[in-house]
Amino acid sequence: MIDEFERRVNDRSIGIGVVGLGYVGLPLALAFLDAGFTVVGVDRSADRVRLLRSGKSPIMDVAADRVAGYVASERLHATTDYAALRSASAVFVCVPTPLDDSKAPDLTYLTEAAQSLAAHLVVGQLVIVESTTYPGTTEEVLLPILEGSGLRAGRDFSLAFSPERIDPGRPSHTIANTPKVVGGIDDESGRRARLLLEQVVTDGGVHRVSSPRVAELTKLLENTFRAVNIALVNELAMLCDRMGIDVWEVIDAAATKPFGFQPFYPGPGVGGHCIPVDPYYLAWKARQFDFSMHFIELAAETNGSMPAFTVAKLRREMARRGRPLLGARVLAVGASFKPDVDDARNSPAIRVMELLVEEGVDLAYHDPFVPVAHLADRSSDGSGGRRLESVELTGALLESVDAVAVLVAHSAVDYGAIVRHARFVFDAVNAIGSAGRVGDAEVRRL
């Protein structure tokens, strides 16, 4: 027998709500629109809502013409008003979950979203949380807030957790072909959530687990796996620097092994909304069980030390050329947290630039995706904070600087022009692909 929820999913007569129209929520909304559903999107940013209503996209991975088409057909409605979610049979919560200043989980956005949703929750709704968080959040924090509506989870509404798996800047990995994990608070919640997600995850499949806690920990494992392995090669890079061995050559050689090895690569640090954050969520939760995640915390420390190591190596390489960093003209290439995205959240490239400014460097930067970079003031004398605008990458500029520091391997950057015009290039991400004399430039790698 097909129940009423399944029938309405199949005939696309249910509305979809998405809370948070950023890097996770907007692609998810577009996936449901592409599958034939109508979507109501809620975002706390009035500017973002106005942009979407005008048919424009606030993020690089979503084309403006797709947004414009769905807005014009009135199948996508963006608003700041949670009351609009009353028309949605299923609501996805996709809000940020950052760290606070002490590196503890900051659930402010998530709990505020739950409180606003609870004020308009209706009988029969399915709520699916996608925001990354620690195990227990859905059942211990969000469920009581939602039940503050007077409705009861498992009886009046369904609740599940399904971690986002968005990879910005990588068009080969879409919602449709990336498997999803989902866990409901009860059997019916899990069944409904899986049924709904299967409408958009058409090529990857939906893996249902026994509870939200399992799904929450799954997400943390995925990103902690990356953080730990990145830390391993970052530490190896520091050792190779002392030993005089090219770490990039070592990794390339190890990657020829067809089993038991997966290559990870060093760099000036880790950034974005996942890798620098998620291990701390897990370590924080572990302490509630009198358990210390030494391995994970050490990895976070190692990755966090890479901006300073990057600057130290650049300082040493400049000294070998007879030029101190103090007063040197340095052009940083890249400000985002990873290649080919416009997202600079927790960017290690920004942190490297902050450290260079503290060293007294005359700094400029170029990034085709990040037009403005905001450097935090972490200096003791208050001289560090500033706003920088991306400069054009010209031959004259490259010839005028003492060093070019490549901090992000954007594919849109003309590295040929860099090695033709620059005298010295410090490549922290192996964007150029070799060291020594390349073109007219002396190239050194991390």
Secondary structure as UniProt FT lines:
FT   HELIX           4..10
FT   TURN            11..12
FT   STRAND          15..19
FT   TURN            23..24
FT   HELIX           25..34
FT   TURN            35..36
FT   STRAND          38..42
FT   HELIX           46..53
FT   TURN            54..55
FT   TURN            60..61
FT   HELIX           64..72
FT   TURN            73..74
FT   STRAND          76..79
FT   HELIX           82..87
FT   STRAND          90..93
FT   TURN            101..102
FT   HELIX           108..118
FT   TURN            119..120
FT   TURN            123..124
FT   STRAND          126..129
FT   TURN            135..136
FT   HELIX           137..142
FT   HELIX           143..147
FT   TURN            148..149
FT   TURN            154..156
FT   STRAND          157..161
FT   TURN            168..169
FT   TURN            171..172
FT   TURN            175..177
FT   STRAND          180..184
FT   HELIX           187..197
FT   TURN            198..200
FT   TURN            202..204
FT   STRAND          206..209
FT   HELIX           212..243
FT   HELIX           247..254
FT   TURN            255..256
FT   TURN            275..277
FT   HELIX           278..287
FT   TURN            288..290
FT   HELIX           294..304
FT   HELIX           306..320
FT   TURN            321..322
FT   TURN            326..327
FT   STRAND          329..333
FT   TURN            339..340
FT   TURN            345..346
FT   HELIX           348..358
FT   TURN            359..360
FT   STRAND          362..366
FT   STRAND          372..375
FT   TURN            380..381
FT   STRAND          386..389
FT   HELIX           395..400
FT   STRAND          403..406
FT   TURN            411..412
FT   HELIX           415..421
FT   STRAND          424..427
FT   STRAND          436..438
FT   TURN            439..440
FT   STRAND          441..445
//
